[in-house]
Amino acid sequence: MGRGNPLARRLARAPFFVGESMAIPAVRIETERLILRVLTVDDFDDYLAMTADPETFRFSERGPMGSDEAWTRLLRQVGHWALLGFGPFAVEEKASGRFVGEAGLGDFRRNLGPEFDGAPEAAWALAGWARERGYATEAAAAALAWMEERFSTQRTVCLIHSDNELSLRVARKLGFSAFQERVYRGYPALLHERQRPIPIASTTI
């Protein structure tokens, strides 16, 4: 699969499914430095490089992904868009076109209880070169704003390893606050929630 496989590209674009429920929306968001769009089969090589990096799963129960696992994850992310109308975005650096990573919201069915599973879950993962540049916060903030506007979402959640200080810092910047500590797949995790900001009405004195 990937850019060098024309069969994969052709199959990925084939109209196997007909009907509005399976249509993938053409969403594109621009921030100051980034472009957010739906993942495609052409992202696979970059996606595999990101998920094969041990640092990507440093705070996880699993190790780096092989080609088949990365492909399955990519299909899951695109499947969000086909079935739910939202999902994780591919993130590009606007100036260079380089693949930054993914950021967005999903329904990952973690079975952590209705206070968590009932809300869209924010998630982000970045390629090694793009970390610690503020890209995760910038991309996730744009995805959250789009989700809240498009679906009138009032509450979102996220799950972060208790020792993952970088992601915890991103979550705080985005307005998330921890409401419960749980063990998830063998590691300590903090469950976070974020309420949609209430616009402040302007007044004339």
Contacts in CASP RR format, 6 or more apart in sequence:
PFRMAT RR
TARGET T0000
AUTHOR 0000-0000-0000
METHOD contacts of the structure
MODEL  1
MGRGNPLARRLARAPFFVGESMAIPAVRIETERLILRVLTVDDFDDYLAM
TADPETFRFSERGPMGSDEAWTRLLRQVGHWALLGFGPFAVEEKASGRFV
GEAGLGDFRRNLGPEFDGAPEAAWALAGWARERGYATEAAAAALAWMEER
FSTQRTVCLIHSDNELSLRVARKLGFSAFQERVYRGYPALLHERQRPIPI
ASTTI
1 8 0 8 1.000
1 41 0 8 1.000
1 44 0 8 1.000
1 67 0 8 1.000
1 71 0 8 1.000
2 8 0 8 1.000
2 9 0 8 1.000
2 41 0 8 1.000
2 42 0 8 1.000
2 44 0 8 1.000
2 45 0 8 1.000
3 9 0 8 1.000
3 42 0 8 1.000
3 44 0 8 1.000
3 45 0 8 1.000
4 45 0 8 1.000
8 41 0 8 1.000
8 44 0 8 1.000
9 41 0 8 1.000
9 42 0 8 1.000
12 40 0 8 1.000
12 41 0 8 1.000
13 41 0 8 1.000
17 82 0 8 1.000
21 83 0 8 1.000
22 82 0 8 1.000
22 83 0 8 1.000
23 82 0 8 1.000
24 38 0 8 1.000
24 78 0 8 1.000
24 79 0 8 1.000
24 81 0 8 1.000
24 82 0 8 1.000
24 85 0 8 1.000
25 38 0 8 1.000
25 81 0 8 1.000
25 85 0 8 1.000
26 38 0 8 1.000
27 36 0 8 1.000
27 37 0 8 1.000
27 38 0 8 1.000
27 81 0 8 1.000
27 89 0 8 1.000
27 146 0 8 1.000
28 35 0 8 1.000
28 36 0 8 1.000
28 37 0 8 1.000
29 35 0 8 1.000
29 36 0 8 1.000
29 37 0 8 1.000
29 89 0 8 1.000
29 142 0 8 1.000
29 143 0 8 1.000
29 146 0 8 1.000
30 36 0 8 1.000
30 94 0 8 1.000
31 94 0 8 1.000
31 138 0 8 1.000
31 139 0 8 1.000
31 141 0 8 1.000
31 142 0 8 1.000
32 94 0 8 1.000
32 138 0 8 1.000
33 93 0 8 1.000
33 94 0 8 1.000
33 95 0 8 1.000
33 135 0 8 1.000
33 138 0 8 1.000
34 91 0 8 1.000
34 92 0 8 1.000
34 93 0 8 1.000
34 94 0 8 1.000
34 100 0 8 1.000
34 135 0 8 1.000
34 138 0 8 1.000
34 139 0 8 1.000
34 142 0 8 1.000
35 91 0 8 1.000
35 92 0 8 1.000
35 93 0 8 1.000
35 94 0 8 1.000
35 97 0 8 1.000
36 89 0 8 1.000
36 90 0 8 1.000
36 91 0 8 1.000
36 92 0 8 1.000
36 103 0 8 1.000
36 104 0 8 1.000
36 139 0 8 1.000
36 142 0 8 1.000
36 143 0 8 1.000
36 146 0 8 1.000
37 89 0 8 1.000
37 90 0 8 1.000
37 92 0 8 1.000
38 78 0 8 1.000
38 81 0 8 1.000
38 89 0 8 1.000
38 90 0 8 1.000
39 47 0 8 1.000
39 74 0 8 1.000
39 77 0 8 1.000
39 78 0 8 1.000
39 88 0 8 1.000
39 89 0 8 1.000
39 90 0 8 1.000
39 102 0 8 1.000
40 78 0 8 1.000
40 90 0 8 1.000
41 74 0 8 1.000
43 74 0 8 1.000
43 90 0 8 1.000
43 99 0 8 1.000
44 70 0 8 1.000
44 71 0 8 1.000
44 74 0 8 1.000
46 99 0 8 1.000
46 101 0 8 1.000
46 127 0 8 1.000
47 70 0 8 1.000
47 73 0 8 1.000
47 74 0 8 1.000
47 99 0 8 1.000
47 101 0 8 1.000
47 102 0 8 1.000
48 65 0 8 1.000
48 66 0 8 1.000
48 67 0 8 1.000
48 70 0 8 1.000
48 71 0 8 1.000
49 127 0 8 1.000
50 56 0 8 1.000
50 99 0 8 1.000
50 101 0 8 1.000
50 102 0 8 1.000
50 125 0 8 1.000
50 126 0 8 1.000
50 127 0 8 1.000
50 128 0 8 1.000
51 57 0 8 1.000
51 64 0 8 1.000
51 65 0 8 1.000
51 66 0 8 1.000
51 69 0 8 1.000
51 70 0 8 1.000
51 73 0 8 1.000
51 125 0 8 1.000
52 64 0 8 1.000
52 65 0 8 1.000
52 66 0 8 1.000
52 70 0 8 1.000
53 64 0 8 1.000
53 127 0 8 1.000
53 128 0 8 1.000
54 63 0 8 1.000
54 64 0 8 1.000
55 128 0 8 1.000
55 131 0 8 1.000
56 64 0 8 1.000
56 125 0 8 1.000
56 128 0 8 1.000
57 63 0 8 1.000
57 64 0 8 1.000
57 65 0 8 1.000
58 164 0 8 1.000
59 160 0 8 1.000
59 161 0 8 1.000
59 163 0 8 1.000
59 164 0 8 1.000
59 167 0 8 1.000
59 187 0 8 1.000
60 161 0 8 1.000
60 187 0 8 1.000
61 185 0 8 1.000
61 186 0 8 1.000
61 187 0 8 1.000
65 73 0 8 1.000
77 87 0 8 1.000
77 88 0 8 1.000
77 102 0 8 1.000
80 86 0 8 1.000
80 87 0 8 1.000
80 88 0 8 1.000
80 106 0 8 1.000
80 107 0 8 1.000
81 87 0 8 1.000
84 106 0 8 1.000
84 107 0 8 1.000
86 104 0 8 1.000
86 105 0 8 1.000
86 106 0 8 1.000
86 120 0 8 1.000
86 147 0 8 1.000
86 150 0 8 1.000
86 151 0 8 1.000
87 104 0 8 1.000
87 105 0 8 1.000
87 106 0 8 1.000
88 102 0 8 1.000
88 103 0 8 1.000
88 104 0 8 1.000
88 105 0 8 1.000
88 106 0 8 1.000
88 123 0 8 1.000
89 102 0 8 1.000
89 103 0 8 1.000
89 104 0 8 1.000
89 139 0 8 1.000
89 143 0 8 1.000
90 99 0 8 1.000
90 101 0 8 1.000
90 102 0 8 1.000
91 99 0 8 1.000
91 100 0 8 1.000
91 101 0 8 1.000
91 102 0 8 1.000
91 103 0 8 1.000
91 126 0 8 1.000
91 135 0 8 1.000
91 139 0 8 1.000
92 98 0 8 1.000
92 99 0 8 1.000
92 100 0 8 1.000
93 100 0 8 1.000
93 130 0 8 1.000
93 135 0 8 1.000
98 127 0 8 1.000
98 129 0 8 1.000
98 130 0 8 1.000
99 127 0 8 1.000
100 126 0 8 1.000
100 127 0 8 1.000
100 130 0 8 1.000
100 135 0 8 1.000
100 139 0 8 1.000
101 124 0 8 1.000
101 125 0 8 1.000
101 126 0 8 1.000
101 127 0 8 1.000
101 130 0 8 1.000
101 139 0 8 1.000
102 123 0 8 1.000
102 124 0 8 1.000
102 125 0 8 1.000
103 122 0 8 1.000
103 123 0 8 1.000
103 124 0 8 1.000
103 125 0 8 1.000
103 136 0 8 1.000
103 139 0 8 1.000
103 140 0 8 1.000
103 143 0 8 1.000
104 122 0 8 1.000
104 123 0 8 1.000
104 124 0 8 1.000
104 139 0 8 1.000
104 140 0 8 1.000
104 143 0 8 1.000
104 144 0 8 1.000
104 147 0 8 1.000
105 120 0 8 1.000
105 121 0 8 1.000
105 122 0 8 1.000
105 123 0 8 1.000
105 143 0 8 1.000
105 144 0 8 1.000
105 147 0 8 1.000
105 156 0 8 1.000
106 120 0 8 1.000
106 121 0 8 1.000
106 123 0 8 1.000
107 120 0 8 1.000
107 121 0 8 1.000
108 121 0 8 1.000
108 123 0 8 1.000
109 117 0 8 1.000
110 116 0 8 1.000
110 117 0 8 1.000
110 121 0 8 1.000
110 159 0 8 1.000
110 184 0 8 1.000
111 117 0 8 1.000
112 159 0 8 1.000
112 182 0 8 1.000
112 184 0 8 1.000
112 191 0 8 1.000
115 179 0 8 1.000
115 180 0 8 1.000
115 191 0 8 1.000
116 157 0 8 1.000
116 159 0 8 1.000
116 180 0 8 1.000
116 191 0 8 1.000
119 153 0 8 1.000
119 155 0 8 1.000
119 156 0 8 1.000
119 157 0 8 1.000
119 193 0 8 1.000
120 147 0 8 1.000
120 151 0 8 1.000
120 153 0 8 1.000
120 156 0 8 1.000
120 157 0 8 1.000
121 156 0 8 1.000
121 157 0 8 1.000
121 158 0 8 1.000
121 159 0 8 1.000
122 140 0 8 1.000
122 143 0 8 1.000
122 144 0 8 1.000
122 156 0 8 1.000
122 157 0 8 1.000
122 158 0 8 1.000
122 174 0 8 1.000
122 176 0 8 1.000
122 194 0 8 1.000
123 158 0 8 1.000
124 136 0 8 1.000
124 139 0 8 1.000
124 140 0 8 1.000
124 167 0 8 1.000
124 170 0 8 1.000
126 135 0 8 1.000
126 136 0 8 1.000
131 166 0 8 1.000
132 166 0 8 1.000
136 166 0 8 1.000
136 167 0 8 1.000
136 170 0 8 1.000
137 170 0 8 1.000
137 173 0 8 1.000
137 174 0 8 1.000
140 170 0 8 1.000
140 174 0 8 1.000
141 173 0 8 1.000
141 174 0 8 1.000
144 156 0 8 1.000
144 174 0 8 1.000
144 194 0 8 1.000
147 153 0 8 1.000
147 156 0 8 1.000
148 154 0 8 1.000
148 156 0 8 1.000
148 196 0 8 1.000
153 196 0 8 1.000
154 195 0 8 1.000
154 196 0 8 1.000
155 193 0 8 1.000
155 194 0 8 1.000
155 195 0 8 1.000
155 196 0 8 1.000
156 176 0 8 1.000
156 193 0 8 1.000
156 194 0 8 1.000
157 176 0 8 1.000
157 191 0 8 1.000
157 192 0 8 1.000
157 193 0 8 1.000
157 194 0 8 1.000
158 171 0 8 1.000
158 176 0 8 1.000
158 191 0 8 1.000
158 192 0 8 1.000
158 194 0 8 1.000
159 184 0 8 1.000
159 189 0 8 1.000
159 190 0 8 1.000
159 191 0 8 1.000
159 192 0 8 1.000
160 167 0 8 1.000
160 168 0 8 1.000
160 171 0 8 1.000
160 189 0 8 1.000
160 190 0 8 1.000
160 192 0 8 1.000
161 167 0 8 1.000
161 187 0 8 1.000
161 188 0 8 1.000
161 189 0 8 1.000
161 190 0 8 1.000
162 181 0 8 1.000
162 187 0 8 1.000
162 188 0 8 1.000
162 189 0 8 1.000
162 190 0 8 1.000
163 188 0 8 1.000
168 190 0 8 1.000
171 192 0 8 1.000
174 194 0 8 1.000
175 194 0 8 1.000
176 192 0 8 1.000
176 193 0 8 1.000
176 194 0 8 1.000
177 192 0 8 1.000
177 193 0 8 1.000
177 194 0 8 1.000
178 190 0 8 1.000
178 191 0 8 1.000
178 192 0 8 1.000
179 191 0 8 1.000
179 192 0 8 1.000
179 193 0 8 1.000
180 190 0 8 1.000
180 191 0 8 1.000
181 188 0 8 1.000
181 189 0 8 1.000
181 190 0 8 1.000
181 191 0 8 1.000
182 188 0 8 1.000
182 189 0 8 1.000
182 191 0 8 1.000
183 189 0 8 1.000
END
